[in-house]
């Protein structure tokens, strides 16, 4: 079996000032589960599905407060308008490739309608995000099926999250190197509320890579406008802090700052979205109570969460690069992995790694 790649922290690289959760993953947020299906078939299929489930209950009947922030809208994220209008998430979040979004949305409808308690449901707002893996994957043939999506949902579990060339990140490219799925978390100290913020990213974008403030992309001679580096990034941020949709939108904006700290530039052809969700409480689909009786965090107490989202997103992106491996795909296209040994030496010289 292949050895699990070292994460940046294994090399003594640190991001920010806040402590991580035990797994340094989105699943450090209690109740959150992640499922992934990876498709590597023949010489040209390099794609997959990643599903994020905020809680173990019926997501439609027990909705989660949510918000979506559009950093750059060249993308096909479904479900935006209803989340924006109502401030709730009523399906799990699914990530896949660009041309498989309708298939994934259809699968989420099947999944939701089949759940006990949803027998009378006649409207489902599927939330599906994407990036385009068409350089390494035969995207036009649309190999992702509804069953693949349903399998990802069924396989979702808590615990460590596999990173790199897996799930929706199987065929992605980041900063000219192999990208993929990455995750990280922050656990606030008790004095700042003790809340957890977790991030999961699907990295497929360009810019000028920097790690812990070190201009790695320039040193390696691979960066936007020297080479054609474009694409998208899906960012999912979950927290157990009691935030409403308004403050979740503010949290999502800070996650985009985490992307910026890695050198991402949100280019014209990039679909950069953040989906932010709170697991602190649930909003029932039906209730006889005409009022929501909620205890929400005040604006003045949100700043530590903002920093946590920035740091977790930044680290999740770099984690995706460290975990990803060289991949050959459609039409024999090959993308090399980040030269980790060279990068670590650069960071050591800059005093940013042990």
C-alpha positions as a printed NumPy array, in Angstrom:
array([[  0.   ,   0.   ,   0.   ],
       [  1.182,   3.521,  -0.746],
       [  2.507,   5.442,   2.192],
       [  0.329,   8.323,   3.355],
       [  1.98 ,  11.583,   2.241],
       [  3.299,  13.838,   4.953],
       [  1.278,  16.951,   5.631],
       [  3.018,  20.351,   5.879],
       [  2.888,  20.262,   9.675],
       [  4.918,  17.042,   9.616],
       [  7.741,  19.162,   8.189],
       [  7.395,  21.78 ,  10.895],
       [  5.479,  24.217,   8.674],
       [  2.929,  26.288,  10.559],
       [  0.065,  28.443,   9.342],
       [ -1.172,  31.249,  11.545],
       [ -1.433,  31.329,  15.312],
       [ -4.513,  29.315,  16.263],
       [ -4.35 ,  25.634,  17.306],
       [ -5.787,  22.939,  15.059],
       [ -8.417,  20.396,  16.011],
       [ -7.299,  16.81 ,  16.802],
       [ -7.462,  15.686,  13.145],
       [ -6.785,  19.068,  11.553],
       [ -9.777,  18.313,   9.321],
       [-13.322,  19.486,   8.688],
       [-14.494,  16.422,  10.6  ],
       [-13.178,  18.   ,  13.807],
       [-16.519,  19.831,  13.791],
       [-18.751,  17.417,  15.757],
       [-21.192,  15.428,  13.637],
       [-19.63 ,  16.292,  10.275],
       [-19.003,  13.423,   7.866],
       [-17.211,  13.228,   4.517],
       [-17.604,  10.605,   1.802],
       [-15.574,  10.275,  -1.39 ],
       [-15.722,   8.216,  -4.564],
       [-12.654,   8.258,  -6.81 ],
       [-12.872,   7.314, -10.496],
       [ -9.593,   6.275, -12.113],
       [-10.471,   4.111, -15.096],
       [ -8.324,   3.309, -18.1  ],
       [ -6.167,   6.101, -19.46 ],
       [ -8.696,   8.92 , -19.536],
       [-11.068,   8.87 , -16.523],
       [ -9.714,  10.918, -13.625],
       [-12.598,  12.382, -11.642],
       [-14.878,  11.741,  -8.671],
       [-17.273,  12.923,  -5.993],
       [-16.838,  14.391,  -2.521],
       [-19.851,  14.687,  -0.209],
       [-20.005,  16.712,   3.018],
       [-22.803,  15.989,   5.49 ],
       [-23.21 ,  18.583,   8.277],
       [-25.087,  16.279,  10.648],
       [-26.324,  12.703,  10.944],
       [-30.027,  13.514,  10.798],
       [-32.407,  14.2  ,   7.945],
       [-30.896,  17.326,   6.38 ],
       [-34.164,  18.331,   4.691],
       [-36.291,  18.055,   7.828],
       [-33.588,  19.547,  10.05 ],
       [-31.977,  22.25 ,   7.955],
       [-28.696,  23.967,   8.794],
       [-28.093,  27.716,   8.732],
       [-25.899,  28.455,   5.736],
       [-24.521,  31.098,   3.402],
       [-22.635,  31.169,   0.107],
       [-20.061,  33.766,  -0.903],
       [-19.093,  34.201,  -4.556],
       [-15.468,  35.284,  -4.894],
       [-15.556,  34.939,  -8.68 ],
       [-18.638,  33.536, -10.363],
       [-17.29 ,  31.629, -13.371],
       [-18.827,  28.384, -12.103],
       [-21.825,  26.11 , -11.975],
       [-22.672,  25.946,  -8.272],
       [-26.335,  24.953,  -7.913],
       [-28.705,  26.023,  -5.154],
       [-27.237,  29.488,  -4.566],
       [-30.401,  31.577,  -4.775],
       [-32.442,  29.625,  -2.241],
       [-29.568,  29.457,   0.254],
       [-29.114,  33.191,  -0.186],
       [-32.831,  33.875,   0.175],
       [-33.672,  31.605,   3.119],
       [-30.288,  31.156,   4.781],
       [-30.626,  27.39 ,   5.103],
       [-29.066,  24.231,   3.675],
       [-31.489,  21.362,   3.076],
       [-29.245,  18.781,   1.373],
       [-25.701,  17.585,   1.93 ],
       [-23.048,  19.417,  -0.087],
       [-21.644,  17.553,  -3.078],
       [-18.525,  18.476,  -5.062],
       [-17.697,  16.988,  -8.478],
       [-16.587,  18.081, -11.966],
       [-18.241,  20.795, -14.041],
       [-20.274,  18.661, -16.427],
       [-21.431,  16.295, -13.677],
       [-23.257,  18.948, -11.641],
       [-26.714,  18.091, -13.075],
       [-26.136,  14.392, -12.394],
       [-25.086,  15.111,  -8.819],
       [-28.073,  17.408,  -8.267],
       [-30.394,  14.701,  -9.569],
       [-28.763,  12.185,  -7.208],
       [-29.25 ,  14.526,  -4.265],
       [-32.934,  14.765,  -5.143],
       [-33.163,  10.953,  -5.184],
       [-31.299,  10.79 ,  -1.883],
       [-33.565,  13.333,  -0.235],
       [-36.863,  11.93 ,  -1.517],
       [-35.897,   8.427,  -0.378],
       [-35.258,   9.399,   3.243],
       [-37.886,   8.374,   5.811],
       [-39.971,  11.402,   6.731],
       [-39.69 ,  12.995,   3.299],
       [-42.611,  11.169,   1.687],
       [-44.502,  14.43 ,   1.059],
       [-41.514,  16.491,  -0.143],
       [-42.097,  18.134,  -3.527],
       [-39.211,  20.588,  -3.705],
       [-35.506,  19.976,  -3.113],
       [-32.723,  22.562,  -3.333],
       [-29.622,  20.523,  -4.191],
       [-26.301,  22.215,  -3.423],
       [-23.576,  20.99 ,  -5.776],
       [-20.236,  22.659,  -6.468],
       [-17.621,  21.928,  -9.107],
       [-14.29 ,  22.585, -10.678],
       [-13.26 ,  21.663, -14.216],
       [-10.936,  18.646, -14.424],
       [-11.09 ,  18.493, -18.228],
       [ -7.309,  18.523, -18.799],
       [ -6.676,  15.231, -17.003],
       [-10.184,  13.792, -17.267],
       [-12.366,  12.925, -20.253],
       [-14.968,  15.334, -18.914],
       [-17.173,  15.372, -22.026],
       [-18.07 ,  11.701, -21.582],
       [-19.521,  12.44 , -18.121],
       [-18.438,   9.308, -16.316],
       [-19.873,  10.317, -12.932],
       [-23.205,   8.575, -12.383],
       [-25.954,   9.088,  -9.833],
       [-24.824,   5.879,  -8.153],
       [-21.343,   7.318,  -7.625],
       [-22.892,  10.294,  -5.836],
       [-25.169,   8.086,  -3.761],
       [-22.169,   5.912,  -2.851],
       [-20.226,   8.961,  -1.658],
       [-23.176,   9.978,   0.515],
       [-23.559,   6.437,   1.861],
       [-19.849,   6.099,   2.629],
       [-19.621,   9.411,   4.476],
       [-17.965,   9.063,   7.858],
       [-16.303,  11.029,  10.599],
       [-12.579,  10.736,  11.325],
       [ -9.578,  11.432,   9.072],
       [-10.294,  12.737,   5.572],
       [ -8.237,  11.464,   2.66 ],
       [ -6.526,  14.26 ,   0.726],
       [ -4.941,  14.764,  -2.681],
       [ -5.982,  12.787,  -5.773],
       [ -9.296,  11.619,  -4.345],
       [-12.991,  12.294,  -4.822],
       [-13.755,  15.566,  -6.571],
       [-10.05 ,  16.403,  -6.506],
       [ -8.929,  13.37 ,  -8.507],
       [ -8.235,  15.289, -11.72 ],
       [ -7.655,  18.846, -10.514],
       [ -4.636,  21.147, -10.972],
       [ -3.473,  23.884,  -8.604],
       [ -0.814,  26.534,  -9.285],
       [  0.375,  24.362, -12.196],
       [  0.942,  21.356,  -9.937],
       [ -1.378,  18.472,  -9.107],
       [ -4.166,  19.745,  -6.864],
       [ -6.939,  17.885,  -5.126],
       [ -8.895,  17.658,  -1.898],
       [ -7.468,  19.278,   1.213],
       [ -8.795,  19.917,   4.694],
       [ -7.804,  21.622,   7.948],
       [ -9.357,  22.972,  11.135],
       [ -8.934,  25.391,  13.999],
       [-10.053,  24.965,  17.596],
       [-10.518,  28.219,  19.474],
       [ -9.385,  28.323,  23.095],
       [-12.102,  28.367,  25.747],
       [-11.483,  32.057,  26.354],
       [-12.575,  32.75 ,  22.746],
       [-15.583,  30.446,  22.848],
       [-13.992,  27.023,  22.307],
       [-15.601,  26.699,  18.874],
       [-14.218,  24.635,  15.985],
       [-13.941,  25.822,  12.384],
       [-13.196,  23.255,   9.68 ],
       [-12.466,  23.743,   5.992],
       [-12.473,  21.385,   3.011],
       [-11.288,  22.555,  -0.415],
       [-11.294,  21.292,  -3.994],
       [ -8.26 ,  23.047,  -5.496],
       [ -8.094,  23.701,  -9.235],
       [ -6.855,  27.272,  -9.645],
       [ -3.861,  29.409, -10.513],
       [ -1.891,  32.386,  -9.272],
       [  1.501,  32.812,  -7.665],
       [  1.935,  30.108,  -5.036],
       [  3.16 ,  31.147,  -1.65 ],
       [  3.44 ,  28.913,   1.41 ],
       [  3.694,  30.416,   4.88 ],
       [  4.504,  33.71 ,   3.163],
       [  7.345,  32.283,   1.058],
       [  7.051,  32.953,  -2.733],
       [  7.399,  29.315,  -3.739],
       [  5.822,  29.703,  -7.182],
       [  8.333,  32.364,  -8.223],
       [ 11.262,  30.279,  -6.991],
       [ 10.004,  27.244,  -8.912],
       [  9.361,  29.334, -12.042],
       [  5.7  ,  28.338, -12.276],
       [  3.082,  31.052, -11.898],
       [  0.266,  32.842, -13.717],
       [  1.137,  34.887, -16.801],
       [  4.451,  33.065, -17.09 ],
       [  2.341,  29.981, -17.727],
       [ -1.386,  29.65 , -18.4  ],
       [ -2.667,  28.799, -14.926],
       [ -6.404,  29.137, -14.465],
       [ -9.282,  27.281, -12.84 ],
       [-11.491,  27.252,  -9.77 ],
       [-11.674,  26.53 ,  -6.054],
       [-14.583,  25.242,  -4.011],
       [-14.288,  25.969,  -0.297],
       [-16.596,  24.486,   2.334],
       [-16.386,  25.91 ,   5.871],
       [-18.27 ,  24.372,   8.782],
       [-18.387,  25.505,  12.389],
       [-20.156,  24.596,  15.606],
       [-20.373,  28.268,  16.53 ],
       [-24.   ,  29.522,  16.699],
       [-24.034,  31.843,  13.689],
       [-26.985,  32.903,  11.562],
       [-26.858,  33.182,   7.776],
       [-25.709,  36.806,   7.906],
       [-22.638,  36.055,   9.993],
       [-21.995,  32.86 ,   8.032],
       [-21.755,  35.018,   4.918],
       [-19.184,  37.144,   6.75 ],
       [-17.312,  33.978,   7.759],
       [-17.331,  32.77 ,   4.144],
       [-15.749,  36.018,   2.975],
       [-12.83 ,  35.431,   5.342],
       [-12.25 ,  31.955,   3.916],
       [-11.682,  33.653,   0.579],
       [ -8.908,  35.614,   2.27 ],
       [ -7.309,  32.263,   3.089],
       [ -7.22 ,  31.465,  -0.627],
       [ -5.584,  34.839,  -1.248],
       [ -2.85 ,  34.048,   1.27 ],
       [ -1.802,  31.054,  -0.841],
       [ -1.385,  33.309,  -3.875],
       [ -4.699,  32.595,  -5.596],
       [ -5.874,  35.482,  -7.763],
       [ -9.497,  34.533,  -8.646],
       [ -8.824,  34.892, -12.359],
       [-11.484,  35.633, -14.952],
       [-12.049,  31.948, -15.687],
       [-12.09 ,  30.87 , -12.055],
       [-15.175,  29.792, -10.136],
       [-14.328,  30.544,  -6.511],
       [-17.094,  29.884,  -4.004],
       [-17.334,  29.445,  -0.251],
       [-20.196,  27.532,   1.36 ],
       [-20.362,  28.223,   5.102],
       [-22.572,  26.204,   7.447],
       [-23.201,  26.175,  11.196],
       [-23.9  ,  22.88 ,  12.967],
       [-24.76 ,  24.564,  16.28 ],
       [-28.501,  24.323,  15.756],
       [-31.055,  23.049,  13.265],
       [-34.04 ,  24.725,  11.693],
       [-37.045,  22.376,  11.462],
       [-38.788,  22.153,   8.113],
       [-42.154,  22.143,   9.822],
       [-43.102,  23.462,  13.248],
       [-46.167,  24.854,  14.992],
       [-44.027,  27.551,  16.595],
       [-44.149,  30.767,  14.518],
       [-40.929,  32.032,  16.133],
       [-37.317,  30.9  ,  16.104],
       [-35.935,  30.92 ,  19.633],
       [-32.19 ,  31.032,  19.016],
       [-29.137,  32.074,  20.974],
       [-26.72 ,  33.531,  18.435],
       [-23.164,  34.762,  18.748],
       [-22.894,  38.527,  18.788],
       [-21.05 ,  40.371,  16.037],
       [-18.384,  41.492,  18.496],
       [-17.466,  37.857,  19.196],
       [-17.037,  36.674,  15.621],
       [-13.501,  37.904,  14.918],
       [-11.729,  34.782,  16.28 ],
       [-13.876,  32.689,  13.956],
       [-12.919,  34.894,  11.032],
       [ -9.221,  34.278,  11.72 ],
       [ -9.896,  30.56 ,  12.137],
       [-11.582,  30.411,   8.719],
       [ -8.666,  32.232,   7.069],
       [ -6.062,  29.955,   8.619],
       [ -7.969,  26.698,   8.059],
       [ -8.681,  27.495,   4.405],
       [ -5.092,  28.498,   3.711],
       [ -3.753,  25.33 ,   5.299],
       [ -6.347,  23.109,   3.598],
       [ -5.223,  24.404,   0.19 ],
       [ -1.564,  23.72 ,   0.923],
       [ -2.469,  20.319,   2.392],
       [ -4.104,  19.43 ,  -0.939],
       [ -0.862,  20.209,  -2.765],
       [  1.356,  18.237,  -0.376],
       [ -0.931,  15.177,  -0.618],
       [ -1.46 ,  15.226,  -4.386],
       [  0.669,  12.97 ,  -6.575],
       [  1.829,  13.155, -10.193],
       [ -0.983,  12.025, -12.48 ],
       [ -1.265,  11.073, -16.149],
       [ -4.728,  11.258, -17.656],
       [ -6.757,  12.053, -20.746],
       [ -4.766,  12.313, -24.021],
       [ -1.648,  11.351, -22.016],
       [ -1.648,  14.746, -20.297],
       [  0.513,  14.678, -17.194],
       [  0.668,  17.056, -14.242],
       [  3.553,  16.813, -11.801],
       [  3.11 ,  16.922,  -8.06 ],
       [  4.527,  19.77 ,  -6.016],
       [  8.265,  19.122,  -5.473],
       [  7.828,  18.87 ,  -1.721],
       [ 11.511,  18.342,  -0.866],
       [ 12.528,  21.501,  -2.74 ],
       [  9.691,  23.447,  -1.147],
       [ 10.595,  22.329,   2.353],
       [ 14.204,  23.393,   1.799],
       [ 13.004,  26.83 ,   0.662],
       [ 10.863,  27.147,   3.752],
       [ 13.696,  26.045,   6.028],
       [ 15.977,  28.716,   4.57 ],
       [ 13.23 ,  31.274,   5.162],
       [ 12.802,  30.098,   8.739],
       [  9.289,  28.797,   8.076],
       [  9.998,  25.075,   8.548],
       [ 12.075,  23.088,  11.009]])
